[in-house]
Amino acid sequence: MTGELWAQFCSVAENEGHKAAIIDSATGHSISYLDLVAQSHAFADALSCWDHGALAFVGEPDLYALPLVLASAAAGWCFVPISDREPTTRI
C-alpha cells in the first residue's frame, strides 16, 4: 500500500481504532476506523488484479462503497466520482 493519503489515514486509524470513522446521517449506521482499513485493504487487493490506474464511480457512494476511495489511494489509483445527475452527453 502506497500514497501519502493512505499513510495519513492509517496513522489516524492506528490511534482511533474502534471509533466511528464515518456515520451515515440518513441511517445512523457507522463504520469504525479499523473496519474501514480492513475493507479498504480488501478492495485494494481486488484492484491489484486490474491494470487501469483509475476507478470511476457513478452516483453517490454509500457507507459501504466509501472504502473504495481509500482503496484507490492505497493502490496509488485515481478515484473518479461521476455524478449520475449529469446528462449522459456531459459525462
N, C-alpha and C positions, 0 to 999 in steps of 0.2 A: 504494500500500500504506500502510495507516494502523495505528495502535494501538501502545501502549507495549510490549506483549509482543513484537510483531513487530520494533519498533525495537531492543529489547534483544537479541533473537536475532540480528538482522543484525549488530549490533556484535560479538557473540561470533564469528559466522561469519566476519566480516572478519578477525579476529585469529587464528582457529584453522583456517580454511580446509580443509585436507586431512586434519585429524584426524578420527577417528571421533566422530560426534555421538551415534549410537545403535548399540549392539551387541546383537543378538538372542542371548540366552543359550542358547536351545534349539538354534539352528542355527549360531551363530558368525558369521553374516553381519552386515555393518555398513554404515552409510551415513555419508558424510563431511558436514561442515557445508555445504560448497559444493553438494554434491548435494542435500542437504535443502532448501537455499534454492531451488535450481532447480526441484525437484519441487513445493515449496510454491507458487512462482510459477505453475507450470503449473496446479495445482489452483485457485489463486485466480483465474486468468484464466477457467477453466471456470465457477467460481462466479459470476463477474460477469455471466453470461448469465441468471442467476436473480434474482428479486426477493423472496427469502424472509427473509433475515437470520438464518437459523439452519440448522444442519446436524446432523441426527440420525444417529448411527452405532450400529448394532446389533451387539453382540458385542465381542470383544477385538480392537482394531486390531493388525495385524501390522506388521512393519517398513516395509512398502511403503504402508500406509494412514496411518501416523503423520504424514506431511506434511499430511494433511487438517486436523489440529489447528492447525498453524501457518498453513495457508492460510485457515482460518476467522478466525484472529487478524489476518492480513494484510488480509483483506477487511472486517474490522470485524463479523464474524458471530459468533453464539453457537454453540459446539460442544456438542452434547448427546449424551454417551455413554449408551447404553441397554444394560443387561445382558441378554443372551439367556438368562440363568439365572433371571430373574424370571418368575413366572406371567403369562400374557397379560393377565389381568384387572388386575394391578397396574400394568402398563405403560400 
